[in-house]
Amino acid sequence: MSENIEGNLLETHLHFAKKTNQRVWDLLERSERSRAEDEEMLLAAYASVYHWKIAGTAVHCQRGYWMISRVYLTLDREDGALEWAAKCQEITDNNYAEMEDFDLAFAKEGLARAYALAGDLIEAKKHYDLSVELGEKIKDPEDKLIFLNDLQDGNWFGFVPK
């Protein structure tokens, strides 16, 4: 009986990991959000990672850490953006063999944006250049296009990528 409960609990965590992840994306993609929606977006990002840590893999957590950083970037909050981008890079480094090629590129992109927001343009450039290099190595054409479009889009906080 307890195995069935554990299995159901794992499925429940997986369900909420996916649902909260999708909610974050829905809110991130809006051109305008209320303060309440900004708070919901941040809380949903944390909730998603919580559930992925139980029901997912290192890759899911890495992507969740990147998402938390992206939410902080969207909210112009450098403290959280840099903290979670660094955690994303750490989990990437510690689980390198499990990562997809685009995970490697996005980890560097997150750091580049976070450093740009923090005003450290030297570190931003370093990580931006590494993200471009890794992005060029993405094998799947669709994944590569998504990454390169994301890299060119969004706020770079005064850093001018070249």
BELJO-V765371 format. One line per field, one symbol per residue. phi: phi as a letter, one per 30 degrees, with the letter a starting at -180 (. if undefined). psi: psi as a letter, one per 40 degrees, with the letter a starting at -180 (. if undefined). A space follows every 50 residues. Layout:
# BELJO-V765371
phi: ???
psi: ???
This chain:
# BELJO-V765371
phi: .dddddddddddddedddddeddededddddbbddddddedddddddede ddddcccddddedddedeeddddddhcdedddedddddddddddbedddd dddddddddddeddddddicdddededdedddedddcdddeddddedddd ddcidchjdcdb
psi: ddddddddddddddddddddddddddddeidhiidddddddddddddddd ddddeaadddddddddddddddddefgddddddddddddddddefddeii dddddddddddddddddeegddddddddddddddddehdhdddddddddd deiihefehgh.
